[in-house]
Amino acid sequence: MERRRALAGLLCAGAAGLAGFAPSSPAAAAPASARTARATAAAGPRPPASLLGDEIRRLPTSRKVLALTFNAAWDVDGIDTVLAELRRRKLPATFFPTGEFAEARPAAVRSIADAGHGLGNHSYSHPYFDDLSTAERAEEVRAADEAIRTAAGTEPLPFFRFPYSSTTPDAIADVNDLGYAAIEFSTDTNGYLGPQGGMTVDKAVERAVTPSPLGRSSRCTSAATARASSSTPKPFP
């Protein structure tokens, strides 16, 4: 019952969804113009080998945990409330902003980092990676990394979430080669549909807490932030 109340609180606040990971240490802000892709992947922590080679939709653990994540690509509605709710419940989370979001809303990205949450990479402009070449994928990932570094003033995590969760083996290999694990989700609350689409907080919570195998990751999007996605928290080992 307490778990259900916690998820309901997060969904009401804004959103609930995979991949808690200890936030990284501060780093110097990158130069401007995030659309200029770097020649090499940004230096930083590398994901463990166990997270490479495939998309990650279940946590490599035998513990009964979820990982709480939020995608950020469109607006900032509810972010302050979500951060306050996470702080009140002492919950860690990982946020996946796009580069365009980081450039347009740097204060929001900085507030996430300042609250101690991890920041992953959700591409620069949120395209379907299936339609991109290897070079274009690299540009999207590196430009997003630069924008997120500049906005947050911290080292982003080596986690990438594909736009629309649309993955292919070659796109995953390209992302891995850039130093990122492909962190996705295993269930979707459909909260982005909102009340007009027949979705309620109770329905979203029910989808998030329905029993499933250990290590499940849920993508729980709320009606309040139609484009902010997520899955409930615990760091990877």
Secondary structure, 3 states (H helix, E strand, C coil): CHHHHHHHHHHHHCECCCCECCCCCECCCCCCCCCCCCCCCCCCCCCCHHHCCCEECECCCCCCCCCCEEEECCCCCCHHHHHHHHHHHCCCCEEEECHHHHHHCHHHHHHHHHCCCEECECCCCCCCHHHCCHHHHHHHHHHHHHHHHHHHCECCCCEECCHHHCCCHHHHHHHHHCCCEEECCCEECCHHHCHHHCCCHHHHHHHHHCCCCCCECEECECCCCCCCCCCCCCECC
